[in-house]
Amino acid sequence: MGLVTAVSLADAGNEIVGIDTDQNKINDLSNGIIRMYEPKLNELFLKNKSKFTLSSDYKMINEVDLIYIIVPTPTINNKIDLGYAIDASENIQKNNKNAVIVIKSTVIPGTARMIHKKTGLVVISNPEFTKEGEAINDTIHPDRIVIGGSDKKAIDRVEKLWKFTNAPIIRTSNENAEMIKYASNAFLAAKISFINNIADLCEKIPGSDVDVVAKAMGYDKRIAPYFLKAGLGYGGSCFPKDTKAINSYANELGVHLDMIEATIKSNEARIEKVAKLAIEIARISKAKSIGILGIAFKNNTDDTRESQALKLVQKLKDNGNYNINVYDPAVKIMIKGTRQFSSKEECIKNSDIIVIATEWEEFKNIKTSKPVIDARRILDPMLSNVFSIGFGKAKDNEQKTKWFQ
Ligand code: UDX
């Protein structure tokens, strides 16, 4: 997110000083190397590289007027850990007494105020609403820009910075800006869990298909068509941690967020559901190996943080009765206890049954007559060997549904 923001702002004409405490990252970037897969990031970085000063030394920011904090805010034991954000703000304060701090990391309401108290610096909240895989596009063409704070001059400065996006600008308090981010992420996560509930029901109703139901629902402008794709549930670096962080924060304030709690619970149950289904189909078809297509938390990224696909692999490994084969077009990490393949064809050839766990485009055209669980709804659900999440096979297909009786 830091690099995406920096590159987008550089492309809009700004000079960037980029600090990372990890010297290896700084060395890589200085040599023009980006070790992550994010469409457009590489080319836009190389195009604007001359506008970058990169360092692991905070001293380099002593003359910068706006300093963005874009650091991880992990959830540990269901609670947000603000350690990195506090560290960064203290280092900023030591090296620049006049800077305006802008927090882009997702932080619980009250954080900006706390950092202002700690450092004495003006603190603005400017959350991001960026999806991995489309990060550059979302940053340059956002739906809205939210700027929270009470210092008018600083808010004006941040507004001017993002003017090039032509997006609507919401000027508000720090607390609202912080809350808007959580409420947005929790709402999107809830949409996914909601449609997954409907998917469970559709599977039991011959002739019913969650994809058709979602599509028709989406035409209602009040509902909108986005984030209604049923599947294996949400993963990634944001939804899982943010829903848990806001939930525990609310609990501390004596508020019970039952919708968000249900969203989390329902999402966790997706793994168990698909694992059970895979084991059942493996049992019926006397399979010895299960092939998992897709490990990333979604398509167009090599990110496996909180990946539902990876959790599914773990669950099936724990079962112990099957050899687990995996393939992902972008993920390069080693997954212990599995056999990893460099092509989907090889993975399919060596597996008795297949689970599609990430919605990669290239899985749409897999060719196999082996049983397939399409946990991301990318195949034709009428195919006789395919079990599609949220699809109730009609009676006249009874013959074809032998894997699932
Ligand atoms: C999300 C938010 O979209 C973004 O606004 C925020 O700033 C960060 O978190 P990201 O985690 O990159 O972005 O990915 P996103 O596209 O939102 O997908 C999250 C997860 O939900 C993925 O695992 C994806 O497979 C799943 N998903 C998404 C669904 O299961 N169904 C959908 O309809 C949409």
Residues whose N, C-alpha, C, O or C-beta is under 5 A from the ligand:
A	BS01	UDX	E128 F129 T130 K131 E132 I192 Y226 F227 L228 K229 G231 G233 Y234 G235 G236 S237 C238 F239 F297 K298
